[in-house]
């Protein structure tokens, strides 16, 4: 069945039919179909509605254009379908009354009388002796099995499989960073809406600047249907969260679980493509942990510092008395949580080593290598090399005095 895109097509069809017939059409049709003074389509539509409210005029028009009153409604349907967000100026009851007056012809005798002025070649109705409805002839382009006229004026596009082809919107980035401009494109022109508010009309693309991390609904609508895209802006800021598990073990994570990053400790890569990591760090002092985002180009690198405190300790003494009284009979070096240890004790007068050990529990008793003759009282030099946990290697030179009775 022919469908009219707008009221102008229907108007042209009627005019062409009036001009092409050899016999003059009824004067009432010519007068009623004079649209020369009407400029707006809505005014023409209103006039058509007034015509088809009168069953006599409806049948006259149908006899001229070679179609049933259904074609009138298809013409009006496309002309008056309300657009999104705009309420139709024609009440629904107007359409309904027009349908009722066209289909339910109550007084067939008055209709027959009214149609007597139509020339024979324009008469497409059959009058019988019963009170049945006057049936217009089927137009050539309408199948015999065509369903009756529907009283629904606004076509449900989603139920019309032949005409409904939703547009696929191409989005440059569905998860833009806040402040990033993205482009949405369609193959055909239509109207664009953001959260049901009109953004642009009759265009095949728009540009949109994301300004929120809340989801935004963008709709595209044209004669083929409606398509929706949801855009969620991305806040490119995040923080590194540091947690100390034990004196040398730390865990790190970022507060935005959508971001994947590479992790660097003091410039060296320690973990990749993850939003958290854990490490053991014994090196005492300040360290820098750095993240480089991988999956969000606009997310920036971030850094955090953490401090590893030393757990080792060492204590030196400057005198000892190897006299066998049980107090200070050995030269002690008290060291805890260490990695390496060595002590060398020199006789400064003879410039020779009198004791050496790598075990802080093995202490000098004042004799040569704890085996030979006793060393004389006086000043001695202890050279101690050591490394506490997590610290750099160090060397201390301690002068102490050996006292004998």
Number of C-alpha atoms within 10 A of each C-alpha: 13 10 15 19 14 17 22 15 13 20 17 11 15 19 16 13 14 20 11 9 12 8 13 14 20 18 11 12 18 15 9 14 18 13 14 7 8 12 9 9 14 16 13 22 22 14 17 23 20 15 21 26 21 14 23 20 21 23 24 25 25 24 23 22 20 20 21 21 22 18 20 21 24 22 22 26 22 18 19 19 15 14 12 14 10 8 10 12 9 14 9 13 9 14 20 16 15 22 23 16 17 23 20 12 16 15 12 18 13 11 17 16 10 13 16 11 13 19 12 9 13 19 18 19 16 11 15 10 6 9 11 12 15 19 13 18 15 14 15 10 10 13 10 9 6 9 7 8 15 11 15 13 17 15 13 10 16 14 9 11 8 8 12 15 15 17 20 15 19 14 17 13 15 16 18 24 24 18 16 15 14 18 15 19 18 17 12 15 17 20 21 26 18 17 13 12 12 15 14 15 16 12 16 17 22 16 12 16 14 21 17 16 16 13 15 16 14 21 20 28 21 19 16 16 16 19 17 17 18 15 21 20 22 23 17 19 14 15 13 19 12 17 13 13 12 8 13 18 14 17 14 17 19 20 13 14 11 12 18 19 22 19 26 17 18 13 11 10 13 14 17 17 14 17 21 20 15 16 14 12 15 17 17 17 12 11 16 13 20 20 24 18 21 17 12 16 10 17 17 13 15 16 14 15 13 14 12 19 16 17 16 15 13 13 9 17 13 15 17 20 20 21 15 10 8 9 10 14 18 19 21 19 17 11 17 14 14 16 14 14 18 15 23 17 23 19 18 13 9 8 10 10 16 19 20 20 16 15 12 15 11 15 19 23 22 26 15 17 17 16 10 10 10 13 15 12 14 14 16 21 18 21 16 20 16 20 20 23 21 20 19 11 13 12 13 12 14 14 17 18 16 19 16 13 6
